[in-house]
Amino acid sequence: MEFRKGTPLYAYEVLREGGEDVLYFNFIGASFVPSLAEDSRVMGMVVDSLIESPNVTRVVFVQQKNYNYDFKETSYLLEIAQLYVYLMRQENLLSTQKLAPGSNDQRILSKRYNELFNFISFLRSDPIYAYHDLNRLIIEAKILLDKLDVQDRNEQLRYISLLEKVFGLLEQTKLIQDVLPYLHDYGRGDREIYYRVFTVDIIPNYTFTRLIAHLPQDAEIVDQYKISNGDYDQSLVTIFKLEDEAKLRYHIVPPEYSLSEEYNILLNLAREVLIEHQPRAEEFTDTERTRQVFFNISRDLIRDLAYSKNMELNYIDINKLATILVRHTVGFGLIEVLLQDKNLQDIVLNAPIPQTSIFVRHAEHGECMANILPSQEDVDSWAAKFRMISGRPLDEANPILDTQLAIGNMNARIAIIQQPLSPDGLAYAIRRHREEPWTLSLFVQNKMLTGFAAGLLSFLIDGSRTMLVGGTRSSGKTSLLGSLMLEIIPKYRIIVLEDTLELPVEALRKLNYDILRMRVRSSLLKSTTEISADEGIRTSLRLGDSSLIVGEVRSVEAKALYEAMRVGALANVVAGTIHGASPYAIFDRVVNDLGVPTTSFKATDIIAVANPIKSADGLHTWKRLVQVTEVRKHWTKDPQEEKGFVDLLRFDIEKDELVPSDDLINGDSEVIKSIAGNVKGWAGNWDAIYDNILLRGRMKEELVKVAEKTKRLDLLEANFTSLSNNAFHRISDEVNREIGLPLSERVFPEWQKWLNKKVKGRSL
């Protein structure tokens, strides 16, 4: 909110915003920073205004930064204002009838009037002191009682009764109740105590997002670190807990909330100029280019404004301010800052967003409540931008929007819902993707997989099997599927179909994979110009010999996917993700929910299930691959009853790892035998097959071991994984041509030599 030019200092206005009445106070031009906790004058002004505007739920002081006091803080003072009105207008507290109804002594009346007049004055500006002083008056009145005769004693008792009634009313207010534990250290007139209950959110004038800037005094810090998007864009993150809360708090302080007043003035002026040149809808389709153009404009604009105000800015300061300006004009505000934190997996904004805290899921600390409160202006602006970026509708007829956000190396999936599906307005669920693709070695390091499990999955991918990766939401399905794509030999073509772009296609392109992405229509959309997923799958079969990867099997495309599986099962990998907590749950969903014929489900060779594992206290979760199951072909109606599901790996909760089943160890796997039947030297030779699986797993484990020992964690990333896999296939081919089989006793030492040479070369 901006006050009109010429608005008097300390003027206020009540505006209806986001379903609440907000009281704005003009402090532009004041010689001090307004604070309810620090300044009795400011508190008195607010209480006086709340007497006239009793429906206010939020108070904002407008200066170069806006200082916001939310419902909790406002309700403290609303109750004080209501008590003041009651005492003065209904009780008529300062009247002679109340002060001394049975006395004609003017000295007593004058003394009592002065005492309660001071109390009433302090009640508005310093209610804690008023409470403390009223307690003193009661004590002194009781001491005087013993010195009076019978008539004056009765009069004094009536006065004490009045004081105690007022004291009781004040004591029952939320403000006094919440500060009672701290009153033993209270000194007369000490306003430090107000900092325990009045927390201010700081909002620079160029944004509408509120931020709780200070940690609570009773916060116990659990973790603290910095996140960075370059030298001039760093934020401090603090994870802390409060005594009575099970959920941790996520507290972030971005650079824009610690700028000097001069810099805030510059940014506010620059924003007013820049906002007149907002990009057109078609320009948002290339967000990276648009942001770069606006960054260059912002940098020049800030430099010119600084020069006009005789301010000296260095190169880093100009870039820092330009980055902030772009973020709060064409960008997505503090959502972008949150996405800089690699520890965050999910960001959730529940409706009504302006009145609800943001929740985040942290990789180390689980679900936390963040210190950010976006405004309705932010919420609406972001929705409009996502509509333009995606080219998809978001309205009453289409109240769901699935899209993605890419800013530099940051990628996220965005899910938005609105009315009528969300009756309280817009709501967002944001899934942050890892900046680099997950790899099997990374999953081994994070204990989602064992080395042996990684070796088995690599073997199955090389064997061109059909595979579904199942699991619950946030179980790591898409990340695991992305890591399996890296196991496909780069000389083979890959076609990827997604409605929301989540798989690491760009990263694989940079690694010279032959890969084509097809974006298909979301199953949630009623109508659009995009091609449906089932038509996209059928089209892929006409694009030549390729592996087919489907981002998520959701709807009618399931039938087309199984057509692809039946066509391509013996030639190329066909894989996708699907929701389901077990192989039978996935069968039930595919057949009964998605309408795939029972016999067609047999085209599935492997089901890998990932699910979160919880600790006994329920406070911690870990992502684990819990089952790798082959689907046999002999059953006719129900694979569960007819033993069509055979586990190759099962999760052992005590060991916290996947262990091979007896069927796998004993060589009773039809899928693996089918793979071996097409490879010279492996047909009927289970020992050689098992040796190759162990070899692949041993390589993944060795990468983890060497990476941790040398502190070269880049060895676990996609780039080196691709190099390692290529070296493995080359060495295996050389050994195979020499002795007829790629035995681990020959392949592993050669691969290890290659690894040591690469590590040594990279460390020089």
N, C-alpha and C positions, 0 to 999 in steps of 0.2 A: 504494500500500500504506500502511496506517495501523497503527502499533503500538498495542497495547492500553494503556489508561491504567495507569500504574505500571510500565511496562517500563523496566528500568534503562538509564541512559545507556551508550552504546557496545555495547549488546546487539545481536546480529545473528540473522537468520533467513534460511534459503534456501527460496525458493518456486519451483515449476515454473510458468512462464508462457510461452505462445506457442512451445512447443517448446524452451525453454531454461531453465536453472537460474539464478535471479537472487538475488544476495546482497544483502539489505537490512540497512543499519546504522542504528541509532537514534542520531541526533545532536540530537534535540529537547531543548532545555534547555542545550545546549553554549554556551559563551561565545564561540565562534569559528565561522566558516564552514568546514566540512570540505573539505580539498583534498589530493589525492594529490601534486600537484606542489609545494605549498607546505609541507606539514607532514609531517615524518618520523614523528611519532607515529601519524598516520592511516595512512600507508603501512605501518608496522609492524603495526598492527591488522589491516589487510586481508590482508597476507601470512600472518599467523598463522591467520586464518580460512580462507584458501585451502589451507593445509596440511591442515586438517580436512575441507574441502569441495572436492576437486580437480576436480569437474565443473562448477563455476560458469563462466558465460560473460559475465555482466554484473554490475556492482556499482553499487548505488544507496545514497547517503547521504540519509537522511530527515531533513528539517528543515522550516522554513516553506516552503522550496523544496526539491525533491529534486534531487540532483546525481548524474547518471548517467554511468558510465564503461562504454563499449561493449566488444565482444569484443576489439578490437585492444588497448585499454589493459589490459583484464583479463588477456589472454594474456601480456602482459609480466610481470605479477606472478605469474601461475600458474607460469611457467617459473622465476622466482626461488624460489617456494615449493618447487617440485619439486627444484631444485638444493640448497636448504637441507636438505630431507629426505634426499637422497642423501648429502650430506656428513656429516650428523650421525648418520644411522641405518645407512647402508651402509658408508661410509668410516670412520665413527667418528673424525672428524677430530681431536678434542681428546684422544684417548687417547695414553698414553705411547708405545705401540708405533708410532703414526704420527709423533709429534713428535720423539722421540729414541730410536730403537730400540737404538742402539749406544753410548749415553752414560749415565753415572751422575751427571753433573754437574747438580745440582738447579737451579742458577742458569740454565743453558741451557734446561732443561725449563720452568722458570717463565717465562722470557722468551718462549719460543716459544708457550707456552700463552696468555699475555696477548695476544700479537700476533694469534693466530688467533681467540681469544675475541672481541676487538674487531672483527675482520673479520666473524665470523659474526653478531655483533650488528648491525653496520651493513648486512650483506647484506639483512636483512629490512626495514630502515627507510630505507636510503640506499644502494642497490646501486651507484650510480655512484661514490659516495665509496669504497665498499668495493673496487671495481675499481681506482680511482686509488691507494688506500692499499696494496693488495696489490702493485701494480707497484712502489711505493716499497720495500716489504719485500724484494722480489726483488733490487732494485738494491743495497740495503744488505747483503743476505746475500752477494752476489757480491763486493762490496768487501771484506768480512771474510774471504773465502776465501783471499786471498793471505797473510794473517797467521797462518794455522794450520799445525800440523805435519801429517804424512801421515795419522795416525789421525783427528784432528779434522777434517781436510779432507774425508775420505771421508764422515764423518758429516754435515758441512755440505752436501756435494753431494746427499746423500739428502734433506735438508731443502729445498734449492733445487728439487730435482726435484718434491717434494710441492707447493711453492708454485706452480711453473709449471704443474703439472697442474690445480690448482684455478683458476689464472688463465686457463688455456685453456678450461676448462669455462664460466667466467663470461663470457669474451670471446665465446663462441659463442651466447650468449643473444640473443634478438631485441632486447631493450632496449639492450644495450651496442652491438650492431651498428648500431642506428638512431641512437645518439648519438655514435658515433665521429667523424663529420665535424665535430662541435662541441667536441670535447674539447681542442682547442688553446687555446681561450679559457677553459677550466674552471679555477675556483679552488676550493681545498679547502673542502668543505661548501657550495658555492654551489648552491642548488636551482633557480635560474632555468633551468638546462638541462632540467629535467623538463617545463617548459612547451612544449618543442619536441615532446614525444612523448605527453604526457597532455592530451587535449582533453576537457573536460567538457560534457555536455548538461544544460541546466537545465530542470527540470520543476516549475512551480508546483504546489502540493498540490491545487489545484482542477481540474487537468487531468492527462492521462496521456501527452500528447505530449512527446517529447524534442526538444530544440533545441540544436544546436551553436552556442553563443553567441559564441565568439571566432573571429576570422579567424586562419588559420595564419600563422606569422611570415614564411614565404617567399611569401605571397600577393602577386600582382601585380594591383592593382585596375584593372579595365577600365572600369567604369561604377559610378555611385552616384547614387541618387535616393530621394525619399520618395514613399510612396503614402498616400492619406488617404481616410477615410470619415467626414469631419467633423473639427472642430477637436480632438476628444478621442480620435480613433482613428487615429493616424499610425504608420507603420512605416518603417524604414530598410532599403532594399534595396542590396546591394553585389554586383556581378558581378566575379568575380576568376578568375584562372587560376593553376594550379600548373605548374611547369616540365615535368614528365613526363606531363602529362595533356592529351589533345586536347580533351576536353569541359570547358567552363567550369563554374564553381560559382556557384550562385544562393544568396546568403546574406541571409536576412531576419530582422530583429529587431522583432517585434511589441511593442506597448506592455506587454502582460502579462508580458513577460520582463525588464522593467527597472523593475518596481515596487519600492517600499520594503518592508521586512519587515512594517511595520504594515499596509500595504494588502493584502499577501498573507494575513495573518491574518484581516483583514476578509472577503476573498473566500472563504477556506476555510470560515469560519463561515457565511457567507451561502449558500454552495453546499450545505452540509449541511441547511439549512432548505429551500432551494428544491427540492432533488432529491426531497423527499417530496411535492412537488406537480407532478410531471411531467404534461404534458398527455395526455389520452386519445387513442387512435388517430384517432378521428373529428375531433379538433381540429387534427390535422396537415394536414388537407386545405386549411385556410386558414392557411398558414404565416405570412403577413404579420400577420394579426390576432393569432395566437398569440404571435408574437415581441413585438408591441407590448404585449400584456397582461403578458407576463413581464418586459418592460423596465420597465414602470411598477411592478410588484411589487418587482423587484430594486432600483430606485431608492429606494423607501420602506424596504425592508429594510436596505440599506446605510446609509442615513441614521440609522435607529434603532440599529443596531449601533455606528455611530461615536459616537453620543450616549452610549450606555451605557459606552463606553470612554474618554469625554472626549476624543475626537478631533475636530478641526475639519476639515470638508470643504467646499470651495466647490462651486458649481454644476457647473463643468466636471469636477471630480474625481468627483463622484457619478455624472454621466453616463458618464464614462470607465469607472468600475468596473462600472456596470450593464451597459454594452455588452459588456464582457469576460465578465461572469457569464452573460449570455444566450448568448453565443457558445459557452461551455463547458458549458452545461446542455441547453437545447432546440435549440441550433445545431449547427454542424459544425466547431467548433474552428478550427484554423489553416488548414483548407481555405478557410474564408471569407476569411481574411486574404490568402491567395494570390489568390483571385478578385477582390480589390480592385485588383490590379495589372493595368492595362489593357494592359500589354505582353505578358502571358502569353496564349498561345493554347491550350495543352494542359497538363494535369497528369496524370501517370501514377503510379499506386501499384501496384507489382508484388508478387505473393505470393512468399514470406511477408512481408507488409508490415512487421511489427515489426523485421525483420532486413534490410530493403532501403531504400535511400534513395529519396526521391521525385524523379522526373524531371519537368522542366518544359520546354516549348518557348517560347522568348522571341522576340518579333517582331524584335528587333535582333540578338540573340546566339545564336539557334538553340537546340539542346537543351542544357540545363544540369542539373547535379545539385544538388538543394536540401539545405539543412541541417536538414531536418525528418524525424523518425522517429516516426510514430504508433504507439501501443500497440495490442495486440489488443483492449482494451476500447473504444478509439476506433473501430476498424475494425468491430467487431460493432454498436456503437451506431449508427454512420452507416447501416449496411445496414438496420437495423430502421426507422430514420426514413425512409429512401428507400422502403421497402416501404409504409409508412403514407401517405407523400405521394402515391405513384403509384397506390396501390390495386391493384398488381400483385404476383404471387407472386415469391419468390426462395427456392428450396429445391432439394433434389436432383432433383426432377422438373422444375423450371423453373430451371436454374442460370444463367440470363441475365436481367438486368433493364436495360431502357432506360427512362430517365425524365429529368426536368429539375429544376433547382433555380433558384428565383427569390428573391433577397433584395434588396429595394429595386430599384435599377436594374441589379443584377447578374443575369445569366442564364447558365446553363450546361447543357450536355447531359451526363448521367451514364450511363455504361455500367458495369455491375457483373457479374462472373462469380464463381462459387463452385464448390465440389466438386459433382459429380465432374469437371466440365469443367476446373476449375483445381485440380489435386491438392494444391497447397500452400496452399489456402484462398482467402479473398476477395481480389479484385483490382479496381481501379477505373481507368477512363479518363474524364477530365473534359475536355470541350471548352468553353472559355469563349467566349461570344458577345460581340460588341461591344455596348456599352450602348445606342448608337443604331444604327439600321439603316445598312448600307453603302449608298452611292449611286454612280451611275456616275461622278460628278465625283470622288469620293474614290478610286475605282479609277484614274481618269486621273492623279490626283496621285501615287498609289502605283505608277504605271507598269504596273499589271496590264492596263490597256487604253490604247489611244490615243484621242484625242478623236474621230477618225473612226470607230473601232470602237464607241465609245459612241453616236455618232450613228446608226450602222447598226442597233444593237440597239434603240434607241429607236424607229426607223422600223419595224422588224419587229414590235415590241410594238403600236404604233399600228395596224399592218396586220392585227392579230388572227391571227397565225400560230401554228402548233403548234410547240413547241420543247422539246428536251431539253438540259439543261446537264450535260455529262459531265465526268469527270476522276477522278483518283486521290483517295485519302483525304487530307484536309487541303489540297486544292487550291483551295478557295474556292468550291465549287459552290453551297452553300446561301446563302452571302453574296451571290454574284452573282445568284441567283434572287430573293433579297430586294430587291436594288437594281432589278431589272427590274419588280417589282411596283409600285414607285414611279412607273414610266413609264406605268402604266395610268391612263387619265383617271378621276378620282375619281367621276364620275357613273355609271360602270359597276360593277356588282356583282362581287365576287370571292368565290369559295368556296375555302377552303384545307383540304386534307386532310393530316394528319400523324399518325404514331404516336408520335413524340417531338416536343414543341412547340419548334421552332427558328426558324421564320420570323417576321418582325417584325409580327405581326398587331396586337398592342396598340399599337405605335407608329403604324401606319396608321390604326387606329381614332381615335387622338387627332388625326389629320390629317383627320378626317371622311370617311374612305373607307367605302364600303358593303361591309363585309367580314364573312364568316361563317367561323368555324373549326370543323372537325369533327375530333375525335380518334378515330382508328381503332385496331384491335388491331395490336400488333406481330406481324410475321411469325414472330418467334422463339417466341411463346407457343403452347403446345399447346391451351390452353383458357382462356377468360375470358368475362366478360359483355360485353366491348366488341364493337362491330360490326367486321367484317372490312373491310380496305381496299377490296377489290373491290366489296363491297356499299355502302360509303360513296361510291365513285365513281358507281355506278349511282343512288344516292339523290340525289346532287348534280344529276343530269340532270333530276330531277323537282322541283327547287326553283326553277325559273324560269331566265330568261336570265342567265347568269353566266360570268365568266372562271373557269377551273378551274386551281388551282395545287396540285400534289402534292409534298409535302416530299421524298420519295425513293421511286423505283420499285425495289422489292426483290423482289417475289414475284408471286403469282397476280393481284395488282391490275393488272399490266401489261396483261392482256387487256381489263379493264374500262376502263383508261385509253385504250387505242386505240379502244374503242367511243366514248368521249367525244371523242376527236380526230376521228373520222370524222363524228360528229354535229355537232361545234362548230367545225370547221376554218374555215368561211367566216364565222363570226359573232363568235367570241370567242377570246381567248387561251387556249390550253391548254398548260401547261408543267410540267415537273418535273425533278428531278435524278436522275442514275443514275451508277453507277460504270462507268468505261470510259475508256481513255486515248486513244482515237481513234474516229472515226465508225464504222469497221468493227468495232472492239471492242464498241461500243455495239449495233450491229446484231446481232452474234454473241450478245451477252448477252440481248437482247430476244427474238430468234427462237429460238435454240438452248437457252438456259438457262431463259427465262421462258415459253416456249411460245406466243408471239404468232405467228400465221400470217405468212409472208413478205410476202404482198401487203398485209397490214394495216400493216406497218411504213412503207409509203408514205404513211400519214397524217402522218408526221413531216415537217415543212417544213424545220426548221433544227436543226442540232446544233452547239452551242457547247462547245468542249473547253477546260478549264482544267487545267494541269499545273504542278508546280514545275519551275523551271529551276535547275540546279546550277552552281556555279563549278568551274573546272578542278581546284582543290585538294580539292573535295568537302566543304569546311567550311561553305559558304554556299548557301542556296537562296532563290529569289524566286518568288512566285506570279505566273503570267502566263496570260492567255487566249491559247492557242496556235493556235486554229483556229475559224473559223466556216464551216460547210459547209451547203449546201442539198441536200436529198434530192429528186432528180428522180423522175418517175413512169413512165418508159418501160421500166424494167428489169423482169424477171420472176422471176429466181432469186437473183442475186448482184449487189448494187449496186456492189461493188468492180470485178468483172470487166466488168460492163456499163456502167460509167461513170455510175452513178447518183449518186455523190457528186461534187459540184462545189464546190471551195473558193471562198468569197467573200473571206475574209481568211486569210492564212498568217503564222506567226511567223517573223521574220528574226532568227536568233540573233546575227548581227553587229551589226545595228541595235538589238537588244533591243526590238523592237516588232512589232506586227501591220502587215502591208502589204496593200493591196488586190490581188486577183488580176487577171489580164488579163480573165477572164470578167466580173468586176464592173465594171471600168473601161470595158469595151466594151459594157456593157449586156446581157450574155448571162446573165441570171439569171431563171429562170422564176418563182421565188417573188416577186421584186420586181415583175416584170411583172404577175403575178397581182394583187398589191396595187394597182398603178397602174391596172389595168383597171377597178377599181371606184371610181376617183376622177376626177371631171370635170377635164379639163385635163392630167392625167398620162398617160392612155392614149396610147401611142405617142410620148410626149415624154420620152425618157431624160434629156435635159439637165435638165429640171425636176425629175425624180425624184432625180437625183444631187445637184442643187443643194440639195434638202431634206435629204438625208443629211448633206451638208457643213455645212449651217446648224445642224443639231442638234449635230453634233460641235463646231463652232466655239463654240456656247453653253457646252458643258461645259468646253471649254478656257478660255474667258473667265472662267467662275466660278472656276476654279483660279487663274488669273492674278490676278484682283482679290482673292481671298481671301488669297493669299500676300503681295500687295503691301500690303494694308491690315491684315494680320495678323488678319483676321476669318475664322478657319477654320470658324466656324459657318455660313458661306455654303455650305459643302460638305455640310452635314448634311441629314437628311431633311426637316425643317421648311421650310428655304429652298428645297430642291430641289423640293418640292411647289408652293411659291409660284411658283418660276421656270417650272416646266412649265405651270402654269395661265396665267401671263402669256404664255408662248410660244403656247399654243393660242388664247388670246383675240386676241392681236395677229395671228396667222396668219389667223384667221377674218375680222378686219377688213380686212386687206390682200387676202385672197381675194375678199371681196365687192366690193372697190373695183376690182381689176385682173384678177380671174379666176384668179390663181395666187398662192400664198404665197411669192413669190420672196425669196431671202435678202437681196438688196440693199435691200429695203424692210422686211423683218421684223426683221433683226438690229439696225439702228440704233434702231428703236423699242423693241425688247427691251433694248438697251443703255441707253437713256434710263431705262427702268423700273428696271434694275439699279442704275444710279448714284443714282437717287432713293432707292431702298430702302437702299443702303449709307450714303448721306449721312444719311438719317433715323435709321438705327440707331446711327450713331456719335455723334449729338448727345447 
